[in-house]
Amino acid sequence: METDKIGMIKSALILLVAGMGTTFLFLVIQALVTNALAWFTKPFAALLAEPAPKKAPASPAKKPAAQEDEGAVVAAIAAVLHHASK
């Protein structure tokens, strides 16, 4: 019975090492391929168009509605707190 448990533990350790080794090897290959593709495509980066810079708005922007309603929200909170403190 004891040798069976030891055999199972040995099998588990072998599977553990094999699985982690396979994962490590895959990640190393993935990193190498990614770096190789980056090196290979670097000369072609000039073919891509640069994004146009965004222009500043011509006139000052109007406040969003959320900021305009801020006073009403503050007043409502103050009213609730005043009512709750009574």
Steps between C-alpha positions, in 0.01 A plus 500: 500500500783738591684435173184579309480844663867566427448396138205738470704784648783428254253503212351826624844662525590382151177647362563821695849544357388406149207744509699788641786430260262501204346828617841659550617385157184638338545838670866520394407419139218757512737771629758418231241506222356829630844661506581363155178642357567836663848505346366390162218755483699799630599619146133498395387727785558806280225379266237543769336841519562701812180602677411864438540721805172610650416865459408717794136610497446837333265630769495424869296189562171528683481331838361149479151454637637291786698797635205738462282272713762473773343782700163327494656174621682677783176672602312170498766331715497792743120480526510126571769545765305784660182292502682194639658697784159607641 
